[in-house]
Amino acid sequence: MIRIAFFRKEGRIVGFESEGHAGYADSGSDIVCAAVSALLITCVNGLESVLHIEPVVRQNDEAGYLKAELPETLDGPLRRDADVVFAVTARGLESIAQQYPGFVRVSTKNRR
């Protein structure tokens, strides 16, 4: 199962952590894993390449692990744009989790 946790601080998403493998099909044929990976990588790429934000990223492909967090000093228009990128990503992942509940779980963790 893929477990994705979005980190929220003061109601805003500040990052996410994803780990695990869907196990829906064999490696290379797993549409659930591919969909989740595409959304998460697109989120990071959008932050980096489109918004020019440098999130802190940790990744381990073998473990199916990806973590990305915004810099704490981010504010203003870029912060609002990052909110949109995260909101679209979260909605897409929640939709996948609804369609494949035994393979993807999305949660939220509040931070202080």
C-alpha positions in Angstrom: 0.0 0.0 0.0 1.1 3.5 -0.7 0.7 5.8 2.3 0.7 9.6 1.6 0.7 12.1 4.4 0.2 15.8 3.7 1.7 18.1 6.4 -0.4 21.1 7.4 0.7 24.1 9.4 -1.9 26.7 10.2 -4.3 25.1 7.8 -1.9 25.2 4.8 -0.2 22.3 3.2 3.6 22.7 3.7 4.7 19.3 2.4 4.1 15.6 2.0 5.6 12.2 2.6 4.8 9.1 0.5 6.0 5.6 1.1 5.3 2.1 -0.1 4.3 0.4 -3.2 0.7 -0.1 -4.4 0.9 -3.8 -5.1 -1.9 -3.5 -7.6 0.0 -5.2 -10.4 3.6 -6.4 -11.2 6.3 -3.7 -11.3 6.2 -1.9 -14.6 2.4 -2.6 -15.0 1.1 -1.1 -11.8 -1.2 1.7 -13.0 -1.9 2.8 -9.4 1.7 3.2 -8.6 2.3 5.1 -11.9 -0.6 7.5 -11.2 0.5 8.3 -7.7 4.2 8.7 -8.8 3.1 11.0 -11.7 1.1 13.3 -9.4 3.8 13.5 -6.7 6.7 14.1 -9.2 4.6 16.7 -11.0 4.0 18.5 -7.7 7.7 18.7 -7.0 8.5 19.6 -10.6 5.8 22.3 -10.5 7.2 23.8 -7.3 10.8 23.7 -8.7 10.5 24.4 -12.4 7.4 26.5 -12.6 7.4 28.4 -9.3 11.1 28.3 -8.8 10.7 27.2 -5.2 13.4 25.0 -3.7 11.5 22.4 -1.6 13.6 20.1 0.6 13.3 16.7 -1.1 14.2 13.3 0.0 13.8 10.2 -2.2 14.4 6.5 -2.1 13.0 4.8 -5.2 13.5 1.2 -4.0 11.4 1.9 -0.9 8.9 3.9 -2.8 9.7 6.9 -0.7 9.4 10.6 -1.5 9.2 13.6 0.9 9.0 17.2 -0.1 8.7 20.2 2.2 8.5 23.9 1.5 11.0 26.3 2.9 9.7 27.8 6.2 10.3 31.4 5.0 8.1 31.1 1.9 5.3 33.7 1.9 3.4 36.1 -0.4 2.3 35.3 -3.9 4.6 32.3 -4.2 3.1 30.8 -1.1 -0.4 31.1 -2.5 0.8 29.5 -5.8 2.3 26.6 -3.8 -1.1 26.2 -2.0 -2.7 25.7 -5.4 -0.1 23.1 -6.5 -0.5 21.2 -3.3 -4.3 21.4 -3.4 -4.5 20.0 -6.9 -2.1 17.2 -6.0 -3.9 16.3 -2.9 -7.3 16.3 -4.7 -5.9 14.0 -7.4 -4.4 11.6 -4.9 -7.6 11.5 -2.8 -9.5 10.6 -6.0 -7.1 7.7 -6.7 -7.4 6.6 -3.0 -11.2 6.5 -3.4 -11.0 4.4 -6.6 -8.3 2.1 -5.1 -8.9 2.0 -1.4 -6.9 -1.1 -0.7 -3.8 0.3 -2.5 -3.6 4.0 -1.6 -4.2 5.9 1.7 -4.1 9.7 2.0 -3.9 11.4 5.4 -3.1 14.7 7.0 -0.7 15.5 9.8 -0.8 18.8 11.6 2.4 20.6 12.5 3.1 23.3 14.9 
